[in-house]
């Protein structure tokens, strides 16, 4: 192809994928600054992470060279250190939207643009990779659809880090081009894509490299370069560069992991592994055949079905590759078969599926045999901090799409573009989730349902922002997911240190202290001891969040212990606490489990 045709076709594919993204994720584009896809749980956490990163990057860019020094010690879960490492740090995503943030200061807009971009870039990267492999633009376009709008993405509409899998096809494209040409520039691109992919989502930092290595070995073998010393030297240097560049971002997680806070139990890992039945299960967000489950034993994360149309085309490509290989001389048969892209990608897809089953392969909840995930977790340190083996399904979706490109190429050669257009249309019907549900409100047991997300933040947070920089805030009620994540999100208005927190993990003792504070109406002294031990200097009581009529009595309880009311707005009351003997020593008083009663 000429360079001009290549650029035109890429621009056309990019535009078409963008329009499809806007249509399939409707109505996100109509509410870019006010609504987010899914519920108001993890999206609020990710917006807080982005806000924390962007604030530090903006200050660093404005000349405050020490702004990045405290990046890992966030304002939540006071006084616990390294709390950014309790979840994804999302730094590459923050760099992507930094110009938008500097112009708009809207975290919702930044989040939604990143959300939409994951679909577009995933599709475009797969299109470029499949075109390099098949030399067929229509087949590559269909492959881009299959990965960019994979059904498994609908399981994770609220998990921006999992959706950010767009750099995997770009990494494989660079590795393929390097194996084909021995040029260093594609290898540098592959190394950068691997680095950004691993830093965008910690799961892919562990899950994807073994597949990138397997793909590289296959590509080198396919091009007759397995014994090329120059290629191996360049690959080793590139791999070392990726490891060294990622190390500063991994060390904080290693320090937190050493405390045992983010280590996952075998039971937790088993719960979030895919079941064999999940290979045929579809998330309820899919309009065509998604729906409520008959039971609640298998989480959404275990729905790893890649779609009927991609599977049929991948199977076609696999069968045709076997037929072509079997028609050759017996001495070359296996070499020809394994050299076929459809066969190689089908084997990698099977490997990803087996790893998604977790340490033990289960059918309808019943253990069958040990899975290869157990071996991988022994080989890679830190795997026990990842609780969702089912997320290998994103890698499964990529290799199914690439295998399907081979089947699509065979169809295009015989029936031209009409049959591929039909396949694309059928897949779009199969995968569409539109209209997406947005800003779904979570509920906490024992508390009143929260109102709609208020943007800009409720007026009381303007008073919090005027507190001294050394202020330490606690918001009541505490320890309830929906309330804590809103407190975390609204802290982007003031960035005061916050005793509350919500993340992928929580500090030891947090749940006990929160449970004691929830008992303020019934066990006031135990609650006051927990409040004093928290180190807080100020309390924000959301009276309307408690079940009636408990909200105002909690404010009276604070006032009776000497707390001074300094601001109020609606049902929100801000108090300044009196000096406490145990201030800044949050572990000096810990509620005992037997003194806590469920509310």
C-alpha positions in Angstrom: 0.0 0.0 0.0 1.1 3.5 -0.6 1.6 5.8 2.4 -1.3 8.0 1.3 -3.7 5.0 1.1 -2.5 3.8 4.5 -3.2 7.1 6.2 -6.6 7.5 4.5 -7.7 4.0 5.6 -6.5 4.6 9.1 -8.3 7.9 9.3 -11.5 6.3 8.0 -11.2 3.5 10.5 -10.6 5.9 13.3 -13.6 8.0 12.4 -15.9 5.0 12.0 -14.8 3.5 15.4 -15.3 6.9 17.0 -18.9 7.2 15.7 -19.6 3.6 16.7 -18.3 4.3 20.2 -20.5 7.4 20.6 -23.5 5.4 19.4 -22.9 2.2 21.4 -22.2 4.1 24.7 -25.1 6.5 24.3 -26.0 8.7 26.3 -22.5 9.3 27.7 -21.6 11.8 25.0 -24.7 13.8 25.8 -23.7 14.2 29.4 -19.9 14.5 29.3 -19.6 16.8 32.3 -22.4 15.5 34.5 -22.8 11.8 34.3 -20.5 8.7 34.2 -21.3 5.2 32.9 -22.3 2.6 35.5 -22.7 3.2 39.2 -21.3 5.8 41.6 -18.8 3.5 43.1 -15.5 2.7 41.4 -15.9 5.6 38.8 -15.9 8.1 41.7 -12.8 6.4 43.1 -11.1 6.5 39.7 -12.0 10.2 39.3 -10.5 10.9 42.7 -7.3 9.1 41.6 -7.2 11.1 38.4 -7.8 14.3 40.4 -5.0 13.5 42.8 -2.6 12.7 39.9 -3.6 15.7 37.8 -3.3 18.1 40.8 0.3 16.9 41.3 1.2 16.9 37.6 -0.3 20.4 37.2 1.7 21.8 40.1 4.8 20.1 38.9 4.3 21.5 35.4 3.9 25.0 36.9 7.4 24.9 38.4 6.7 23.3 41.8 9.4 20.7 41.4 8.6 18.9 44.7 5.0 18.4 43.8 5.5 14.7 42.9 7.3 13.9 46.2 4.1 13.1 48.1 2.3 11.5 45.2 1.9 8.1 46.9 0.8 9.4 50.2 -2.7 10.5 49.4 -5.2 12.4 51.6 -7.5 9.4 52.4 -7.3 6.8 55.2 -5.4 9.3 57.4 -2.7 8.6 58.7 -1.9 5.5 56.6 1.0 6.0 54.2 1.2 4.9 50.5 -2.6 4.8 50.1 -2.3 5.5 46.3 -0.9 2.0 46.1 -4.2 0.6 47.6 -5.6 0.8 44.0 -4.4 1.6 40.5 -2.4 4.8 40.3 -3.7 5.7 36.7 -0.8 8.0 36.0 -0.6 7.3 32.2 -4.3 8.1 32.0 -3.8 11.3 33.9 -1.1 12.3 31.4 -3.5 11.6 28.6 -6.1 14.1 29.8 -3.8 16.7 31.5 -4.4 19.3 28.8 -8.2 18.8 29.1 -8.0 19.1 32.9 -6.0 22.3 32.7 -8.6 23.9 30.4 -11.8 22.6 32.1 -10.9 21.4 35.7 -13.7 18.9 35.2 -12.9 15.4 36.4 -16.1 14.0 35.0 -15.2 15.3 31.5 -11.7 13.9 31.8 -13.1 10.5 33.0 -15.6 10.3 30.2 -13.1 11.2 27.5 -10.8 8.5 28.8 -13.7 6.0 28.9 -14.6 6.7 25.3 -11.0 6.6 24.1 -10.5 3.1 25.4 -13.0 1.8 22.9 -11.7 3.8 20.0 -8.0 3.1 20.6 -8.6 -0.6 21.3 -10.4 -0.9 18.0 -7.8 1.1 16.1 -4.8 -0.8 17.5 -6.4 -4.1 16.6 -7.2 -2.8 13.2 -3.6 -1.8 12.6 -2.2 -5.1 14.0 -4.7 -7.3 12.0 -4.0 -5.4 8.8 -0.2 -6.0 9.2 -0.9 -9.7 9.8 -3.6 -10.2 7.1 -2.8 -7.5 4.5 -6.5 -7.2 4.3 -8.2 -3.9 5.4 -11.8 -5.1 5.6 -10.8 -8.2 7.6 -8.7 -6.0 9.9 -11.6 -3.6 10.3 -13.9 -6.4 11.5 -11.2 -7.6 14.0 -11.0 -4.0 15.4 -14.7 -4.1 16.0 -14.4 -7.5 17.8 -11.8 -6.2 20.3 -12.8 -2.6 20.6 -16.3 -3.5 21.5 -15.7 -6.9 23.1 -18.5 -8.2 25.2 -16.2 -8.5 28.2 -15.7 -4.8 28.2 -19.4 -4.5 29.2 -18.6 -6.3 32.4 -16.3 -3.5 33.4 -18.1 -0.3 32.4 -17.3 1.1 35.9 -13.6 -0.1 35.9 -11.7 2.4 33.8 -8.4 0.7 34.5 -9.6 -2.7 33.1 -11.1 -0.9 30.0 -7.7 0.7 29.4 -6.4 -2.4 27.5 -5.9 -0.5 24.3 -2.1 -0.6 24.3 -1.9 -4.4 24.0 -2.5 -4.5 20.2 0.0 -1.7 19.7 2.6 -3.6 21.6 2.1 -6.7 19.5 2.1 -4.6 16.3 5.5 -3.2 17.3 6.9 -6.7 18.1 5.5 -8.1 14.8 7.1 -5.3 12.8 10.4 -5.7 14.6 10.4 -9.5 13.9 9.6 -8.7 10.2 12.1 -5.9 9.6 14.6 -5.9 12.4 14.1 -2.2 12.7 14.6 -0.7 16.1 11.8 2.0 15.9 9.0 -0.6 16.0 10.7 -2.3 19.0 10.9 1.0 20.8 7.2 1.5 20.2 6.4 -1.9 21.4 8.4 -1.3 24.6 6.6 2.0 25.3 3.2 0.4 24.6 4.1 -2.5 27.0 5.2 0.0 29.7 2.1 2.2 29.3 -0.2 -0.8 29.3 1.3 -2.2 32.5 1.2 1.2 34.2 -2.4 1.8 33.1 -3.7 -1.4 34.8 -1.7 -3.5 37.3 -3.5 -6.6 36.1 -2.1 -6.3 32.7 1.4 -5.7 34.1 1.3 -9.3 35.3 -1.2 -10.9 32.9 0.0 -9.6 29.5 3.8 -10.0 29.3 3.7 -13.9 29.1 1.5 -13.5 26.1 3.7 -10.8 24.6 6.7 -13.2 25.0 4.8 -16.1 23.4 3.7 -13.8 20.5 7.3 -12.6 20.0 8.7 -16.2 19.9 6.1 -17.1 17.3 6.8 -14.0 15.2 10.5 -14.6 15.3 10.0 -18.2 14.3 7.6 -17.2 11.6 10.2 -14.9 10.1 13.1 -17.3 10.6 14.8 -15.1 13.2 14.8 -17.4 16.3 18.6 -17.7 16.0 19.2 -14.1 15.2 21.6 -12.8 17.9 21.1 -9.2 17.0 17.3 -9.5 17.4 17.7 -11.2 20.8 20.1 -8.5 22.0 17.7 -5.8 21.1 14.8 -7.7 22.7 16.7 -8.2 25.9 17.7 -4.5 26.1 14.1 -3.4 25.4 12.7 -5.8 28.1 15.3 -4.5 30.6 14.3 -0.9 29.8 10.6 -1.7 30.4 11.4 -3.4 33.7 13.6 -0.5 34.9 11.1 2.1 33.9 8.3 0.3 35.7 10.3 -0.4 38.8 9.7 3.0 40.5 5.9 2.4 40.1 6.0 -1.1 41.4 8.1 -0.5 44.6 5.3 1.3 46.5 3.0 -1.6 45.8 5.6 -4.0 47.0 6.0 -2.1 50.2 2.2 -2.2 50.8 2.1 -5.8 49.8 4.7 -6.6 52.5 2.3 -5.4 55.1 -0.3 -7.9 54.0 -3.0 -5.3 53.3 -3.5 -6.0 49.6 -2.8 -9.7 49.7 -5.8 -11.7 48.6 -7.0 -14.9 50.2 -7.4 -18.1 48.2 -11.1 -17.9 48.7 -11.3 -14.4 47.4 -9.3 -15.3 44.3 -11.5 -18.4 43.7 -14.6 -16.2 43.9 -13.4 -13.9 41.2 -12.2 -16.6 38.9 -14.2 -17.6 35.8 -16.3 -20.7 35.9 -16.4 -23.0 32.9 -20.1 -22.0 32.5 -18.9 -18.4 32.3 -17.6 -19.2 28.8 -21.3 -19.0 27.7 -22.5 -16.3 30.0 -23.1 -12.7 28.9 -23.2 -9.7 31.1 -26.7 -8.3 31.7 -25.7 -5.0 30.0 -25.9 -6.8 26.6 -29.3 -6.0 25.2 -29.6 -9.0 22.8 -29.3 -11.9 25.2 -27.9 -10.5 28.5 -30.2 -10.8 31.5 -30.5 -11.6 35.1 -28.8 -14.8 36.3 -30.6 -17.7 37.9 -28.3 -17.5 40.9 -25.8 -15.1 42.4 -22.9 -17.6 42.8 -20.8 -16.3 39.8 -19.9 -12.6 39.8 -20.2 -10.5 36.7 -16.4 -10.7 36.3 -16.8 -14.4 35.3 -18.8 -13.7 32.2 -16.0 -14.3 29.6 -18.0 -15.2 26.5 -16.3 -13.4 23.6 -19.3 -13.3 21.4 -20.9 -15.6 18.8 -19.8 -13.8 15.6 -16.1 -13.5 16.7 -16.1 -17.2 17.7 -17.6 -18.4 14.4 -15.1 -16.4 12.4 -12.2 -17.5 14.6 -13.2 -21.1 14.2 -13.4 -20.7 10.5 -9.9 -19.3 10.4 -8.6 -22.1 12.6 -10.2 -24.8 10.4 -8.9 -23.3 7.2 -5.4 -23.1 8.7 -5.5 -26.7 9.7 -6.7 -27.7 6.2 -3.9 -25.7 4.6 -1.3 -27.2 6.8 -2.5 -30.7 6.4 -2.4 -30.4 2.6 1.4 -30.0 2.7 4.1 -32.7 2.9 4.1 -34.7 6.1 7.7 -33.5 6.9 6.5 -29.8 7.0 2.9 -30.3 8.2 3.2 -29.3 11.8 5.6 -26.4 11.0 3.1 -25.0 8.5 0.2 -25.5 10.8 1.8 -23.8 13.8 3.0 -21.0 11.5 -0.6 -20.1 10.6 -1.7 -17.0 12.6 -5.2 -18.4 13.2 -3.7 -21.5 14.9 -1.2 -19.5 17.0 -3.9 -17.1 18.1 -6.4 -19.8 18.9 -3.8 -21.5 21.1 -3.1 -18.2 22.9 -6.9 -17.7 23.3 -7.2 -21.1 24.9 -4.3 -20.3 27.2 -6.0 -17.1 28.3 -9.2 -18.9 28.9 -7.5 -21.5 31.1 -5.8 -18.8 33.1 -9.1 -17.0 33.6 -10.4 -20.1 35.4 -8.0 -19.3 38.3 -6.2 -21.7 40.5 -8.9 -24.4 40.2 -11.0 -25.1 37.2 -14.7 -25.2 38.2 -17.9 -26.2 36.5 -21.1 -24.6 38.0 -19.1 -24.1 41.2 -17.8 -27.6 41.5 -14.0 -28.1 41.4 -12.7 -30.2 38.6 -8.9 -29.9 38.2 -6.1 -27.5 39.2 -5.6 -24.7 36.7 -2.4 -23.2 35.2 -3.0 -20.0 37.1 -1.6 -21.6 40.3 1.7 -22.2 38.5 1.8 -18.7 37.1 1.1 -17.2 40.6 4.1 -19.1 41.9 6.4 -17.9 39.1 5.4 -14.2 39.3 5.8 -12.6 42.8 2.9 -10.4 43.8 0.2 -12.3 41.9 -1.6 -12.9 45.2 -2.4 -9.2 45.3 -4.6 -9.6 42.2 -8.0 -11.1 43.1 -9.7 -11.4 39.6 -8.1 -14.0 37.4 -11.2 -13.7 35.2 -9.7 -10.5 33.7 -7.5 -12.7 31.5 -10.7 -12.6 29.4 -9.6 -9.2 27.9 -6.5 -11.0 26.5 -8.8 -13.8 25.3 -10.9 -11.2 23.4 -7.8 -9.9 21.7 -6.6 -13.2 20.4 -10.1 -14.3 19.4 -10.4 -11.1 17.3 -7.0 -11.7 15.7 -8.0 -15.3 14.8 -11.3 -14.0 13.5 -9.4 -11.7 11.2 -8.0 -14.8 9.4 -11.5 -16.2 9.0 -12.7 -12.8 7.8 -9.9 -12.6 5.2 -11.0 -16.0 3.8 -14.6 -14.8 3.5 -13.5 -11.6 1.9 -11.5 -13.4 -0.7 -14.5 -15.4 -1.8 -17.5 -13.1 -1.3 -15.7 -9.7 -1.1 -17.1 -7.2 1.4 -20.8 -8.0 1.6 -20.4 -11.0 4.0 -18.0 -9.0 6.2 -20.4 -6.2 6.4 -23.1 -8.6 7.5 -20.8 -10.1 10.1 -20.0 -6.6 11.4 -23.7 -5.7 11.6 -24.5 -8.9 13.4 -21.8 -8.3 16.0 -22.9 -4.8 16.6 -26.4 -6.1 17.3 -24.8 -8.7 19.5 -22.6 -6.4 21.6 -24.7 -3.2 21.9 -25.4 -2.1 25.5 -27.0 1.2 24.6 -28.5 3.1 26.2 -26.0 2.8 29.1 -27.2 3.3 32.6 -25.3 6.3 34.2 -24.9 7.6 37.7 -26.5 4.7 39.3 -26.8 5.3 43.0 -25.4 2.7 45.4 -27.2 1.9 48.7 -25.7 1.2 52.1 -27.6 -1.1 54.5 -28.8 0.8 57.6 -28.5 4.2 56.0 -30.8 6.4 53.9 -30.3 6.3 50.1 -28.0 9.0 48.8 -29.4 11.7 46.6 -28.2 12.2 43.0 -24.5 13.1 42.6 -24.3 16.9 43.1 -22.0 18.7 40.7 -20.4 21.0 41.6 -19.9 19.7 45.1 -22.4 20.5 47.9 -21.9 24.0 49.4 -20.5 22.6 52.7 -17.3 21.6 50.9 -16.5 25.2 50.2 -16.4 25.7 54.0 -14.1 22.6 54.3 -11.8 24.1 51.7 -11.4 27.2 53.9 -10.1 25.1 56.8 -6.4 25.3 57.7 -4.1 23.2 55.6 -3.3 21.0 58.6 -7.0 20.1 59.3 -7.9 16.4 59.4 -11.5 15.7 58.4 -13.8 12.8 59.2 -17.2 12.5 57.5 -20.1 10.8 59.2 -21.5 8.3 58.6 -18.2 6.5 57.9 -17.5 2.9 56.8 -20.4 2.7 54.4 -19.2 2.2 50.7 -21.6 4.6 49.0 -21.0 7.3 51.6 -17.2 6.8 51.9 -16.6 6.9 48.1 -18.5 10.2 47.9 -16.5 11.7 50.7 -13.3 10.6 48.8 -14.6 12.1 45.5 -15.7 15.4 47.1 -12.3 15.7 48.8 -11.0 16.8 45.3 -12.6 20.1 46.2 -10.5 20.7 49.3 -7.7 18.0 49.4 -7.7 18.1 53.3 -6.5 14.9 55.0 -9.5 12.5 55.4 -10.0 9.7 57.8 -12.5 8.2 55.5 -11.4 6.2 52.5 -12.5 3.8 49.8 -10.1 1.8 47.6 -9.1 -1.7 46.5 -8.1 -2.3 50.1 -8.4 -0.6 53.5 -6.0 -0.2 56.5 -6.2 -2.7 59.3 -8.6 -1.5 62.0 -10.5 0.8 59.7 -13.7 -1.4 59.6 -13.7 -1.7 63.4 -13.3 2.1 63.9 -16.0 2.8 61.4 -18.4 0.3 63.0 -17.9 2.0 66.3 -18.6 5.4 64.9 -21.8 4.1 63.3 -23.0 3.3 66.8 -22.8 6.9 68.0 -26.6 7.1 68.6 -26.6 3.9 70.7 -23.0 3.7 72.1 -21.9 7.3 72.4 -18.8 6.7 74.6 -17.4 3.9 72.5 -18.0 6.1 69.4 -16.3 9.1 71.0 -13.2 7.0 71.9 -13.0 5.9 68.3 -13.4 9.4 67.1 -10.7 10.7 69.4 -8.4 7.9 68.3 -8.9 8.7 64.6 -6.8 11.9 64.9 -9.5 14.0 63.3 -9.6 17.8 64.0 -13.0 18.4 62.2 -16.2 16.4 61.7 -18.6 16.8 58.8 -21.9 15.2 59.8 -24.3 14.5 57.0 -27.5 14.5 59.0 -29.7 13.5 56.1 -27.6 10.4 55.5 -28.6 8.7 58.8 -31.9 7.0 59.1 -34.5 9.3 60.7 -34.4 10.6 63.3 -30.7 9.8 64.0 -29.0 12.6 62.1 -29.6 15.6 64.4 -28.9 13.5 67.6 -25.4 12.7 66.2 -24.8 16.4 65.9 -26.0 16.9 69.4 -23.7 14.1 70.5 -20.7 15.9 69.0 -21.8 19.2 70.6 -22.2 17.5 74.0 -18.5 16.5 73.9 -17.3 20.0 73.2 -17.3 20.0 69.4 -18.0 23.5 68.0 -20.3 24.0 65.1 -18.6 26.2 62.5 -20.7 25.9 59.4 -23.8 24.3 58.0 -25.6 23.9 54.7 -28.7 22.0 54.2 -28.4 18.8 56.2 -24.6 19.0 56.4 -23.0 20.3 59.6 -19.2 21.0 60.0 -17.7 20.8 63.5 -14.3 21.6 65.0 -13.3 19.0 67.6 -11.7 20.0 70.9 -8.0 19.1 71.4 -7.6 15.4 72.2 -5.0 13.7 74.2 -4.6 10.9 71.7 -4.7 13.1 68.6 -2.4 11.8 65.8 -2.2 8.4 67.5 -5.1 6.6 65.8 -4.2 3.2 67.2 -4.1 4.2 70.9 -7.8 3.5 71.2 -9.3 0.7 69.2 -12.9 -0.5 69.6 -13.1 -4.2 70.6 -15.1 -6.5 68.3 -17.3 -7.6 71.1 -18.4 -4.0 71.9 -19.8 -3.4 68.4 -23.3 -4.3 67.5 -24.7 -4.2 64.0 -26.9 -1.3 63.3 
